[in-house]
Amino acid sequence: MTRTVFCRKLNQELEGLDAPPHPGAKGQDIYENISKQAWQEWLQHQTMLINEKHLNLMDKSARQYLAEQM
């Protein structure tokens, strides 16, 4: 049986993530309130941001920027 959540982004009851995508409180919040569909949309958007802004993920400020956008 799949776990469902009321997705904060899409405003509907959808299939939830299998595990928190990040450690800590932020990851737990995403796990409890964001659907698989919304998370996949974020991953695609994140990829676009990395490519268009030429972000270097070795740079702490780039990682911080992505966390803020999330």
C-alpha positions as CSV (number, residue, x, y, z in Angstrom):
1,M,0.0,0.0,0.0
2,T,1.4,3.4,-0.9
3,R,1.6,6.3,1.5
4,T,-0.4,9.4,0.6
5,V,0.0,13.0,1.7
6,F,-1.9,16.2,1.2
7,C,0.6,17.9,-1.1
8,R,1.3,21.5,0.0
9,K,2.4,22.5,-3.5
10,L,-0.3,20.8,-5.6
11,N,-3.2,21.1,-3.0
12,Q,-4.4,17.5,-3.4
13,E,-4.0,14.1,-1.9
14,L,-1.2,12.3,-3.8
15,E,1.4,9.5,-3.3
16,G,4.1,10.5,-0.9
17,L,7.8,10.1,-1.0
18,D,9.3,6.8,0.1
19,A,11.8,8.4,2.4
20,P,12.9,12.0,3.4
21,P,15.0,13.5,0.6
22,H,17.2,15.4,3.0
23,P,18.4,14.9,6.6
24,G,17.0,17.0,9.4
25,A,13.8,18.9,9.9
26,K,13.6,20.3,6.3
27,G,13.7,16.7,4.9
28,Q,11.1,15.5,7.3
29,D,8.8,18.5,6.4
30,I,9.2,17.6,2.7
31,Y,8.5,13.9,3.4
32,E,5.3,14.7,5.3
33,N,3.9,17.5,3.0
34,I,5.2,17.1,-0.5
35,S,4.1,14.4,-3.0
36,K,6.3,12.4,-5.3
37,Q,4.9,14.3,-8.3
38,A,5.8,17.7,-6.8
39,W,9.2,16.5,-5.8
40,Q,9.9,15.3,-9.4
41,E,8.8,18.7,-10.6
42,W,11.3,20.3,-8.2
43,L,14.1,18.1,-9.4
44,Q,13.5,19.1,-13.0
45,H,13.4,22.8,-11.9
46,Q,16.5,22.4,-9.9
47,T,18.3,21.0,-12.9
48,M,17.2,23.9,-15.0
49,L,18.5,26.4,-12.3
50,I,21.8,24.6,-12.1
51,N,22.2,24.7,-15.9
52,E,20.9,28.2,-16.6
53,K,22.8,29.9,-13.7
54,H,25.9,27.8,-14.3
55,L,25.9,26.8,-10.6
56,N,28.9,24.9,-9.2
57,L,27.6,22.6,-6.5
58,M,31.0,22.5,-4.9
59,D,30.4,26.1,-3.9
60,K,28.5,26.5,-0.7
61,S,26.7,29.6,-1.9
62,A,25.3,27.7,-4.9
63,R,24.0,25.0,-2.6
64,Q,22.5,27.6,-0.3
65,Y,20.8,29.3,-3.3
66,L,19.2,25.9,-4.3
67,A,18.0,25.3,-0.7
68,E,16.3,28.7,-0.7
69,Q,14.6,28.0,-4.0
70,M,13.3,24.7,-2.7
